[in-house]
């Protein structure tokens, strides 16, 4: 496992966060990231290695639950335990809020994430058929199902 530090990101981290987000096929916009950083009912956690932002998680606080809205690790840094470290920090934050359960949804084809969530005690609650648009712009590509998962805290 790579030596990783996880901290809550702030408005001053927007540029690094936006640069990290651009490494994926469908990145959040700068406006979406700025809103997440300034949301008083949530937080953005960042994973850093050697002072560089290499991952993030966006979590929202709901009335009795919390929702993991996004989690990303830079492609070059995957398979080093960073996602597990981020998820652990998300779970701690949710417990501090007093949330009873953590909810998330994941693309059915994201096998690595599904495995991570199952290992962390998440169970499948259902599916949203055709929820996600295709990752690439292939004309005949079909939409992908979302798996709804949760875990009691």
Sine and cosine of phi, psi and omega as CSV:
sin_phi,cos_phi,sin_psi,cos_psi,sin_omega,cos_omega
0.00,0.00,0.66,-0.75,0.03,-1.00
-0.98,0.22,0.59,-0.81,0.05,-1.00
-0.92,0.39,0.91,-0.42,-0.09,-1.00
-0.80,-0.60,0.61,-0.79,0.14,-0.99
-0.91,-0.41,0.66,-0.75,0.03,-1.00
-0.86,-0.51,0.75,-0.67,0.02,-1.00
-0.58,-0.82,0.29,-0.96,0.07,-1.00
-0.97,0.23,0.77,-0.64,0.01,-1.00
-0.99,0.13,0.41,-0.91,-0.05,-1.00
-0.80,-0.60,0.05,-1.00,-0.02,-1.00
-0.82,0.58,-0.57,0.82,0.00,-1.00
-0.92,0.38,-0.20,0.98,0.01,-1.00
-1.00,-0.05,0.05,1.00,-0.12,-0.99
-0.84,0.55,-0.70,0.71,-0.05,-1.00
-0.89,0.46,-0.73,0.69,0.02,-1.00
-0.90,0.43,-0.63,0.78,0.01,-1.00
-0.91,0.42,-0.69,0.73,0.02,-1.00
-0.90,0.43,-0.64,0.77,0.02,-1.00
-0.90,0.43,-0.68,0.73,0.04,-1.00
-0.89,0.46,-0.68,0.73,-0.06,-1.00
-0.88,0.47,-0.51,0.86,-0.03,-1.00
-0.93,0.36,-0.12,0.99,0.00,-1.00
-0.98,0.19,-0.04,1.00,-0.01,-1.00
-0.92,-0.40,0.28,-0.96,-0.11,-0.99
-0.90,0.44,-0.63,0.77,-0.02,-1.00
-0.82,-0.58,0.97,0.23,-0.06,-1.00
-0.95,0.31,0.45,-0.89,0.17,-0.99
-0.92,0.39,0.50,-0.87,0.05,-1.00
-0.97,0.25,0.29,-0.96,0.06,-1.00
-0.84,0.54,-0.65,0.76,0.01,-1.00
-0.89,0.45,-0.68,0.74,0.02,-1.00
-0.89,0.45,-0.67,0.74,0.00,-1.00
-0.91,0.41,-0.67,0.74,0.02,-1.00
-0.89,0.46,-0.67,0.74,0.04,-1.00
-0.89,0.47,-0.66,0.75,0.02,-1.00
-0.90,0.44,-0.66,0.75,0.01,-1.00
-0.90,0.43,-0.51,0.86,-0.06,-1.00
-0.99,-0.16,0.04,1.00,-0.05,-1.00
-0.96,0.27,0.89,-0.46,-0.01,-1.00
-0.96,0.29,-0.18,0.98,0.01,-1.00
-0.96,-0.28,0.43,0.90,0.01,-1.00
-0.23,-0.97,-0.10,-1.00,0.06,-1.00
-0.41,-0.91,0.34,-0.94,0.09,-1.00
-0.89,-0.46,0.86,-0.52,0.03,-1.00
-0.98,-0.20,0.64,-0.77,0.00,-1.00
-0.87,-0.49,0.63,-0.78,0.08,-1.00
-0.97,-0.22,0.78,-0.62,-0.02,-1.00
-0.84,-0.54,0.63,-0.77,0.11,-0.99
-0.79,-0.61,0.83,-0.56,-0.02,-1.00
0.79,0.62,0.65,0.76,0.06,-1.00
0.98,0.21,0.04,1.00,-0.01,-1.00
-0.96,-0.28,0.72,-0.69,0.05,-1.00
-0.95,0.31,0.89,-0.46,-0.07,-1.00
-0.83,-0.55,0.00,1.00,0.02,-1.00
-0.23,-0.97,0.35,-0.93,0.06,-1.00
-0.46,-0.89,0.35,-0.94,0.10,-1.00
-0.66,-0.75,0.71,-0.70,0.05,-1.00
-0.94,-0.35,0.84,-0.55,-0.03,-1.00
-0.77,-0.64,0.68,-0.73,0.00,-1.00
-0.92,-0.38,0.64,-0.77,0.05,-1.00
-1.00,-0.05,0.83,-0.56,0.05,-1.00
-0.96,-0.29,-0.11,-0.99,-0.06,-1.00
-0.85,0.53,-0.81,0.59,-0.03,-1.00
-0.84,-0.54,-0.12,0.99,-0.08,-1.00
-0.78,-0.63,0.03,-1.00,0.14,-0.99
-0.72,-0.69,0.38,-0.92,-0.01,-1.00
-0.78,-0.63,0.81,-0.58,0.14,-0.99
-0.99,0.17,0.95,-0.32,-0.11,-0.99
-1.00,0.03,-0.45,0.89,0.00,-1.00
-0.28,-0.96,0.54,-0.84,0.15,-0.99
-0.52,-0.85,0.71,-0.71,-0.07,-1.00
-0.57,-0.82,0.69,-0.73,0.17,-0.99
-0.84,-0.55,0.70,-0.71,0.01,-1.00
-0.81,0.58,0.68,-0.73,-0.06,-1.00
-0.78,0.62,-0.65,0.76,-0.03,-1.00
-0.94,0.34,-0.23,0.97,-0.06,-1.00
-0.94,-0.34,0.13,0.99,-0.04,-1.00
-0.97,0.26,0.34,-0.94,0.01,-1.00
0.92,0.38,0.54,0.84,0.03,-1.00
-0.80,-0.60,0.16,0.99,0.03,-1.00
1.00,0.02,0.10,1.00,-0.04,-1.00
-0.94,0.34,-0.67,0.74,0.02,-1.00
-0.89,0.45,-0.64,0.77,0.03,-1.00
-0.90,0.43,-0.64,0.77,0.04,-1.00
-0.90,0.43,-0.69,0.73,0.04,-1.00
-0.89,0.46,-0.72,0.69,-0.01,-1.00
-0.88,0.47,-0.64,0.77,0.06,-1.00
-0.87,0.49,-0.66,0.75,0.04,-1.00
-0.92,0.39,-0.61,0.80,0.06,-1.00
-0.89,0.46,-0.72,0.69,0.01,-1.00
-0.87,0.50,-0.66,0.75,0.03,-1.00
-0.88,0.47,-0.71,0.71,0.00,-1.00
-0.87,0.49,-0.69,0.72,0.00,-1.00
-0.89,0.46,-0.62,0.79,0.05,-1.00
-0.92,0.40,-0.64,0.77,0.05,-1.00
-0.87,0.49,-0.60,0.80,0.03,-1.00
-0.95,0.30,-0.29,0.96,-0.07,-1.00
0.99,0.12,0.32,0.95,0.02,-1.00
-0.91,0.42,0.59,-0.81,0.00,-1.00
-1.00,0.05,-0.45,0.89,-0.10,-1.00
-0.47,-0.88,0.51,-0.86,0.11,-0.99
-0.93,-0.37,0.80,-0.60,-0.02,-1.00
-0.95,-0.30,0.45,-0.89,0.12,-0.99
-0.34,-0.94,0.24,-0.97,0.16,-0.99
-0.71,-0.70,0.51,-0.86,-0.08,-1.00
-0.59,-0.81,0.57,-0.82,0.07,-1.00
-0.86,0.51,0.68,-0.73,0.00,-1.00
-0.86,0.51,-0.46,0.89,-0.01,-1.00
-1.00,0.07,-0.06,1.00,-0.01,-1.00
-1.00,0.02,0.96,0.27,-0.11,-0.99
-0.89,0.46,-0.59,0.80,0.00,-1.00
-0.90,0.44,-0.69,0.72,0.00,-1.00
-0.92,0.39,-0.68,0.73,0.01,-1.00
-0.86,0.51,-0.69,0.73,0.03,-1.00
-0.88,0.47,-0.70,0.71,0.04,-1.00
-0.85,0.53,-0.74,0.67,-0.04,-1.00
-0.91,0.41,-0.65,0.76,0.03,-1.00
-0.89,0.45,-0.69,0.72,0.04,-1.00
-0.87,0.50,-0.51,0.86,-0.03,-1.00
-1.00,0.06,0.08,1.00,0.09,-1.00
0.99,-0.12,0.18,0.98,0.03,-1.00
-0.99,0.16,0.60,-0.80,0.08,-1.00
-0.89,-0.46,0.37,-0.93,0.00,-1.00
-0.99,0.14,0.77,-0.64,0.00,-1.00
-0.97,-0.23,-0.33,0.94,-0.04,-1.00
0.29,-0.96,-0.16,-0.99,-0.01,-1.00
-0.65,-0.76,0.49,-0.87,0.18,-0.98
-0.93,-0.37,0.94,-0.34,-0.05,-1.00
-0.93,0.36,0.74,-0.67,0.07,-1.00
0.87,0.49,0.51,0.86,-0.11,-0.99
-0.96,0.28,-0.72,0.69,-0.09,-1.00
-1.00,-0.03,0.68,-0.73,0.12,-0.99
-0.94,0.35,0.34,-0.94,0.03,-1.00
-0.85,0.52,0.52,-0.85,0.02,-1.00
-0.96,0.29,-0.46,0.89,0.02,-1.00
-0.89,-0.46,0.14,-0.99,-0.10,-0.99
-1.00,-0.07,0.46,0.89,0.03,-1.00
-0.92,0.40,0.76,-0.65,-0.12,-0.99
-0.85,0.52,-0.61,0.79,-0.06,-1.00
-0.99,-0.14,0.18,0.98,0.00,-1.00
-0.93,0.37,0.68,-0.74,-0.02,-1.00
-0.99,-0.12,0.31,-0.95,0.04,-1.00
-0.95,0.31,0.40,-0.92,-0.09,-1.00
-0.93,-0.37,0.60,-0.80,0.04,-1.00
-0.94,0.35,0.45,-0.89,0.15,-0.99
-0.96,-0.28,0.71,-0.70,0.14,-0.99
-1.00,-0.08,0.81,-0.59,0.06,-1.00
-1.00,-0.01,0.79,-0.61,-0.04,-1.00
-0.74,-0.68,0.40,-0.92,0.09,-1.00
-0.46,-0.89,0.26,-0.97,0.04,-1.00
-0.53,-0.85,0.72,-0.69,0.11,-0.99
-0.94,0.34,0.55,-0.84,-0.01,-1.00
-0.96,-0.29,0.00,0.00,0.00,0.00
